[in-house]
Amino acid sequence: MVPRRNAPGPGYGANPPGAKGTRMRTSRRVPVALLALSVAAALGVGVWSSATPVKAGTAPVTAVSTDFEDGTTQNWAPRSTDETVANSPTVAHDGTHSLAVTDRTESWQGPTLDLLDTMELGVQYTIAAWVRLADGDASTSARLSVERRLGDAVNYETVVGDTTLNAGSWTQMSGTYTLANDVDFLTVYVETSDGTSSFFIDDFTMTYVPAIPIEADIPALKDVFADSFPIGAAVGRAQLLGEHGQLLSKHFSTLTAGNAMKWDATEPTEDAFTYTDADAIVAYANANDIAVRGHTLVWHNQTPSWVFQDASGATMTATEENKTLLLSRLENHIRNVAGHYADDIYAWDVVNEVIDEGQSDGLRRSTWYTVTGLDYIRTAFAVAREVAPNAKLYINDYNTTVAAKRDALYDLVSQLKSEGIPIDGVGHQMHGNVDWPSAADTDAALTKFAALGVEQQVTEMDISVYTDSTSSHDTISADLLARQATRYQALFDVYAAHQADLTSVTLWGLADDDTWLKTFPITRLDLPLLFDEQLQSKPAYWSIIGQPSPTASTTASASASASTSASASASASASASGTTACAVTYSVAGQWPGGFQGAVAIGNTGTAAINGWTLGWTFADGQQIAQLWNGGFTQSGSTVTVTSEAWNGTIAAGGSASFGFLGSWDGTNTMPTSFTLNGQTCSG
Ligand code: 9MR
């Protein structure tokens, strides 16, 4: 695949390392925990999955660590009966031992570790290992993957793509993985890309950062934009689980399957259709009243190679016979996939990225085009309309803010519409960055297509923090996040001005913990979405809903309460001057040796709104709060004072506000039962 770029912006084109390949998908079986979470999400109820660790916080927790210093293989085993896996004192990354794999006869052979009882569903793990070739072996590359099975269905998922190993030195391989499918077999393994060199691994770790609950009290995006357009996110199965699922159902009224409906996922081999992940996503959407965009029926990427092979297995050339074969495969694919989801999908990206403004006719020279001309587009729309008559049919592309690109797309859509091809809408992907595109160019794109009488959608929006393809930061500064917020706001202002033409705006991802921009155009830290890696709201979120980001006010309220903490806490515990109508629910959401997570809801049982709140209580057993969300807090001795944030200070009569925290305990963890609200005892 040839990376391409004709304009500023992050750019993309090739499959990034770690992308899911054309592997077989499992048959569908929704685990009980997932069903429980879906139902809970549908009800808007926060629950802890039994499969999810109940701890929360920001420090990584080690789930597995093997350093081989005890002289054993620490449960690592060979993948086959050929190779030998043994503890070795020959070399070590740290200490004196490592694990050696020798006698390999195939490149896929290597050391493997059973994770079935260790890895939890829906938790994002960082998996890392140090790998080294035997002395004297020529440089080669290795990759680290997960093999998961359910019954007879086997999947191989790359966690760390091909990584060069140099003779005589250790290389760290590190990547993230979230188990999103039910399994009855689960292992991690290391193999080489080719060849059969012996190699060593050492200091393998599998860690995770415990989830923080989502912010339950911040405005839901789907409510904020209810009068403008549905708002969506692109997701995979991992985004349906736990806190991710809660975030998705709280904020979004439409979703797109980021990969699960593409050709490589739905028809990996000819006429064998698999919908495991896509069906799970659609079921979640239906259970949570979220509309589904279909993405995508025809693309030049993520299409298995068999599609473009002629009857003899050779790559297709432009002959009449091949054109007939390719169009019949296309028709069969769309008949099945769009037909399968005829009642579930309200809009399909029928064709994706067919424009190349560098060509004199503006048409991408994909195999689709070179073998069939424009007929693949005509066929795709005609068949989609026939089998999914209720779906809006879209042509989707990136860089429509670039004049030459949008003009080429406009000309194509005009021509096809004049031929009677059923194109209902134009999708603007809107992959941008902190400086690009401008509001003026975005306005020009939406204005141009309004004149064509088609619907429009923003289909894949994200805002990279980088403006080039080479920079890389270890941390992203607050300034950069503020610049990102400004860009988001500028573009959403344009969308709002065009809301009559726009039938949805979709972000290309749910939160910064999972975005294609972490591996494209290079592997680097990128944070392009509205929610951060812990699923908490970013300045970009606050900018598009038109409210000040509480990041600043959190600090302000924390320092303000710090300066008054002595008197505030005294009044909370000792000098409550009366009673006020409120009911506080305090619960321990999870507890483990030394730590716990608390959840507090303040109910206003009076008849007037509470405008700004300060809640106080006293811990009986020396518990200490370490971190608190949806409020500012101080703790003086055993007395705790929590103050509202800008966005959750008002509690309407009959309404409630809630916050959560992480704390430490020792011996006993008695829950407080009496509280003060704004200096008065909570009663009622
Ligand atoms: O988000 C998708 C990513 O996980 C895949 O690895 C990638 C590879 O083709 O495709 C990504 O989604 C693309 C979308 O389907 C079409 N427009 C560009 C998106 C980002 O590459």
Boltz pocket constraint, residues with backbone or C-beta under 6 A from the ligand:
constraints:
  - pocket:
      binder: B
      contacts: [[A, 12], [A, 13], [A, 14], [A, 15], [A, 16], [A, 19], [A, 20], [A, 258], [A, 259], [A, 301], [A, 302], [A, 352], [A, 429], [A, 460], [A, 516]]
      max_distance: 6.0
